[in-house]
Amino acid sequence: MISVAAELTGVHPQTLRAYESKGLVVPKRTAGNTRMYSRDDIDRLGLIGDLTDEGINLAGVIRILDLEERLEEREKRVEQLERENRQLEKELHDYRMRETIRAIVKVEDEPRGLPWDNTR
């Protein structure tokens, strides 16, 4: 609830409402419309407090949080691409091994001798 979030973060409830109106934090709502702050919301409020304590205004905080979110998305995408790349490398390795084996088997199955040698 907003009173608990305010106590945990040391931020006045009215400030929390202002942060919510600016989209800095979006707590869930109960059926009775009571704000319910998650652990992530509390952590985010702590970060907002740290940034404003350093003299960064809310426009700067919004920009920093947006950049952090975009960075997280990029990092997740990079991790996904790295997983896909590892899978493709494994598939390529397996394909090359199969082709090598096929080539060896094909060579061993061919008759010995030179093509113009009729003594086979």
N, C-alpha and C positions, 0 to 999 in steps of 0.2 A: 504494500500500500504506500501511498505517497508519504505518509508520516514516517514510516519505517525507512523508506528510501532517503528521505531528507535527513533522518538521524544517522543512517549509515554513511552518507556521503558528506554530511556537514553543509548541505545546501538547503536553503529555505524552500519550503513547498511552492511558494509563488515562483521562484526561480525555476524549479522543476517544471511547472506548468508552462513557463516561457520557453524552456528548452524543447518541450513537447510541441508547442505551437510552431517552433522553427524547424521541427523535424529532426532535432539532434538526438532525441530518444523517443521511442514509440512503445510505451508499455502496453501490455495486453489489458483487456477490459473484462470484468466479470459481467454476468447477466444484469447485475444491478449498476453497471457502468463504473465500478470502482477500478482505479488504476492498479495493476499488479505488475510490479517491476521484477524482472528476472535477474539472475546473477550476472548475465551479460549486460543488462541495462545498468546495473550498479557499477560494474567495471567501466562501462562507457562513461557514466557520470563522473567516476573518479578521474578518468582521462581528461574529460572536459574541464574538470576542476583544476587539474594539474596545468593544463594549457592556459586557462584564464589566469591562474596564479602567476604564470610566467609573463603575463602582460599581453597575451594574444586575444584579440577581440573575437566576438562570436562569428563574424564573417570569416576570419582566419581559421577558427576552430572548425567551422563547417567545411571549409576547403581542405583542411588537413584530414578530417574524418573521411571525406569523399575520396581523397587520394589514397588513404589507407585501405579503404574498401576496394578500390580499383586495383591496388597492389595485391591484395589478398586474392582477388579474382584471377589476376594474371599468374600468381604463384600456383593456384589450383590448376589453371590451364597448362602451365609448364609441367607440373607433375603428371597430368593426364597425358600430355604429349610424350613425356619421357617413358611412361608405361607403355604407350602405344608403340614407341620406337623400339623399346626392348622386345616387345612381342614380335614386331616386324623383323628385327635382327635375328631372333630365334627362328622364325619361319624361313628367312632367307638361308640361314645356316643349315636348317633341316633340308631345304630344297637342294642346296649345293651338295650336301652329303648324298642325297638320293640320286642326283645326277652323276656324281662320281661313281657310286656303286653301280648304276646302270651302265656307265661307260666301261667299267672294269669287267662286268659280267658279259657285255657285248663283245669285248675284245677276246675274252676267254672262250666264247662260244664260236668265234670265227675259225675256220680251218687254218692250219699252219701253212706257211710257205708264201711264196710270192704269187701275185695274180697270174703271171705268165708261166709259172711252174706247173706242169701237167702231172707231176708225180704225187700229188696229194692223195 
